[in-house]
Amino acid sequence: MTIRNILFSSFSALAFAASGTAAFAECADPIKVGVLHSLSGTMAISETTLKDTMLMLIAQQNAAGGVLGCQIEAVVVDPASDWPLFAEKARELLTVHETDVIFGNWTSVSRKSVLPVIEELNGLLFYPVQYEGEESSRNVFYTGAAPNQQAIPAVDYFLEELGVEKFALLGTDYVYPRTTNNILEQYLTDNGIAADDIFVNYTPFGHSDWATIVADVMALGEDGKQVGVISTINGDANIGFYKELAAAGISADDIPVVAFSVGEEELSGLDTTNLVGHLAAWNYFMSADSGANTAFIESWQAFAGEDRVTNDPMEAHYIGFNMWVAAVEAAGTTDVDAVREAMYGQEFPNLTGGTAVMLPNHHLAKPVLIGEITADGQFDIISQTTEVPGDAWTDFLPDSAVLVSDWKDLGCGMYNTVTETCVQLTSNY
């Protein structure tokens, strides 16, 4: 049977559940999908939506006949924005609930917490959010963006289109911002930006006092040079940051900000009047003009409420889940090793009008989009590329430039092309 993702409303899914129970009678047990997203704590503002997305996708797939003729059961846990708890909940999903696959995490610190557990127990994780790269686990498919699919193109846009001469790299204090900014500092230096023209600042999760930091950013441009902000601020700290920008009277013309963790969901809780023109770099925006996106939005709003928005990590789950279904069908089993092999080369239409492809390095080829915030909290797409292959190891750090990931042919996520050796197989890097 060929499984196609058909967008059904919640009503349709419920109707099927009432009428189609017999279709699953041949399965002794449902296929279990773990949903590992924070439903409380500082990251709930972003992650609760991804939990709801997975429930919708699973309902749709059950309405379309499930997978391998079996019903899919969502097993939802709440790691509560507590990074050690992510590891505990991942272990619970694999050993207590015996889930066949896990979709989850947002921050890289939560993914790093989960990695040893997933690898120890040979689980399978689909991770839907942009990250810092410098990793390729045998047990993780990275359906979000690598740095070459967001951060580097955003810097290029600042340099080439906006003439930015000084950069403020503002981030939440954890692995993703620090690693990404390490890459960006080197990239900026390689492009002729002096070290004194790069301002780096990190704040804790949930940080709320932004007055001093915004003042420091404004001071950076006192010599008349154009300043731009590269924001890796995460979670609900974004609310305070953007409010302080507005209070200081900073417009996008004065100091443009490009963010990688602010999307439609975060903006839905803000007055965006004073944020018009600021930017975000993602691989999907709700405003994308395609038939697939129109159907996705309609399905989402029927499921979750007509005022609900869509965003980039939702698309990553949409692509990842549908690829997993196709791989399970191709393998004829949910066995992790068999599904992994069936994932390589999987293709699925993305929501922006192109096609996502799963690469041997466990990353997707996907387009890069840059959008301007509009008054209604949406994004006007001002730049869009064709599909860019995700790079697990950056080309802009010497130690990483010699590394490649190829789980299909080389069986290695950290292969040194100079020594022609596999450096290591587990993720202690």
Secondary structure, DSSP 8 states (H G I E B T S, - for coil): ---------HHHHHHHHHH-GGGGTT-SS-EEEEEE--SSSTTHHHHHHHHHHHHHHHHHHHHTT-BTTB-EEEEEE--TT-HHHHHHHHHIIIIIS--SEEEE--SHHHHHHHHHHHHHTT--EEE-S----S---TTEEE-S--GGGTHHHHHHHHHHTS---EEEEEEESSHHHHHHHHHHHHHHHHTT--GGGEEEEEE-TT----HHHHHHHHHHTTTS--EEEEEE--TTHHHHHHHHHHHTT--TTTS-EEESS--HHHHTTS--GGGTT-EEEES--TT---HHHHHHHHHHHHHH-TT----HHHHHHHHHHHHHHHHHHHHTS--HHHHHHHHTT-EEE-TTSSEEEE-TTSBEEE--EEEEE-TTS-EEEEEE-S-EE--SS-SSSHHHHTEEEETTTT-EEEEETTTTEE--SSS--
